[in-house]
Amino acid sequence: MFDNGKFSHGKQVGACEEALAAYTGARHVIGVNSGTDALVLLLRACGLRPGDGVLVPAYSFFATASAVVLAGGRPQFVDIDPETYAMDPDALAAAVTPDSRFVMPVHLFHTMADTAAITAVARHHGLTVVEDSAEAIGMRRAGVHAGLHGVGGVLSFFPSKTLGALGDAGAVLTDDPSVAATVDALRHHGRGGRTLDDFPAVATESALPGVNSKMDDVQAAVLLAKLSVLEEQIARRAELAAEYTARLHGLPGLLRLPRSLAKEPGDRDVFYVYLIESERRDALVEHLADHGIETEVYYPLPLPHQPAFAELGHRLGEFPHAEAAARHAVALPFHPDLDTAGLERVCAAVRDFHTTPTDRTR
């Protein structure tokens, strides 16, 4: 790429798309410049109309809901299953309205949403399923990779992800050739470098205005290199999660440790972060910071209560499981380069907080 000056939408991107398709089993992978753009373009390519309702979990990263708005839709929030942190299928069924046209489950942290139950609800109500699988590379249910249980899904390659680039990058996964062609057009201004001579052949390819959302070749080259060690790093993440769980199990005041929910042949969980719940989460965060240990709070304010969605009029108490997670959940240091000594240092500080009788009620 440096020899020919082709830094965007070039051969490295094509090679990366092919490698990701081989890894995930998707028939089509379209590289874009972020996971957020991937969601927006996927929704548009699937036919989202202005004002369409898109059912999304109340507990997720902001882009899950903002992508709906950016694509022209209206988010409709659904409470979560406290075990998976993903959309609860029963709550989904109760949340469907006459305006609902899409459902977007999100696979968070280390396990997938109950895609079988969610797609069953979707079929019953005539909803289109798209997946926010931004965190879920490597995750599978019944042998099917995350993002491929509905019309399509997305991947984010933000640097902290299980497969991370050196900056922003993302991809759309789909088995639908029409959706793939539309996303391909939308990421490159709708028509790319076409001329009037091409018009009769491509006039129906995309009637939507496109954007500039191409993946950079530099990021594609990085992803290609890191794909070669992805399985090794996923295995290391599983080892670290098991070590954390063994050391932290049974501590007073720890409300929840993650556990694997993969039960059937072809199921696979992948740890992106190691998330615990503590009844005194904020005080624990401060205690760990005092010991030089950085943490990350996921997510301190549920989506329905974000200022951007205030006009929807949701009140505290409407989404009890999402609100409980927002009060109690925190991610501990977690990456493949974390060694046993570093992990034990974190666990010792967590044990100290939860076992030392002191006033830590902040």
C-alpha positions, 0 to 999 in steps of 0.5 A: 500500500505504501508503494502504490499510495493506495491507503483506503479501500484497496487490496488489503481491505479485500484480503481482510474481508475474505479472511473474516468471511472464512473465519466467521462463515459469512458469505459476505463481509464488508469492511467499513470505518467503525462498528457504529457505521456498520450498524447504521449502514446495515439498518439502512440496507435492510430497509429501515424507514423513517420512524420505524421502531427498532427494539434494542436492549436497555443496557448496551453501549450508546451506539446501539441506540444512536445508530438506530436514530442515525439510520432514521429509526426510533429505538424501543427499549427492552429490559435484559436477562441478568445472566447474559446482560442481553435482551430478555426474550420475554421482555421483548415479546411484551415490548413489541408495538404496531410500529416495531419493524426490527429487533437488534439483540446485542451480544455483550462481554462474553456470551451471546443473546438467546438468539433462538428465542429472540428469532422466534419472537421476531418471526411471530411478529414479523420483525427483521432481526439484525445483530449488534455483534460488535463485541462478539468475534469468535462467539457462536451458537449452534455452530453459527457465528454471532451476526449471522442468526438474522439478516446480518450483524456487525463487528467492531475492531476498536483497539480494545476489542478481542480483534482490535485495529490500531484505530477505528474499523468495523465490518458488516456480516451477512449471507444476503447478497442484496444487503451486502451489495447495498452496504457496499454501495452505501460505504462509498457514496452510494455509487463509488466511481461509476459513470453514466455508462454504468447507470442502467446496470446499477440504477437499482443497486442502491437508491439511498445516498451513501457516505464515506465509510471505507476501511483503511488499508493500514487497519486491514493489514493490522487485522490480517496480521492479528487474525493469525493469533486470534484463536491463541488470544481467545484461549488465553482470555478463557484461561484468565477468566477461569483464574479470576473466577477461581480466585474471586468465587464466594466473596461476600458482597460480590453479587455476580461473577460471569459464567459460561452459558455455552451448553450445546455442541457448536456453542462458544463463548468468548471473553471480551471483558471480565465483568463482575457485579459488586453491591458497592461498585463505586467504592470498589472502583475507588479502592482499586484506583487507590491501589493503582488498578484501573477498571471500566464501568459498563454502563453507568446509565441505561440507554432509556435514561440517556439525555439523548432519549429523554423525549421518549419519557422513560422513568426509573424502575421501568427496566429493573435488570438494566438499572441493577447492572448499571449500578453494580457492574464493573470490568476488571483488567483483562487482556491476553498479556495480563500475567498471573502476577498481575491478575493476582494483584487485582484479585488481592485488592478485590478480596481485601475490599470485600473481606476487610471490615471497614466503612466502605459504604460510599 
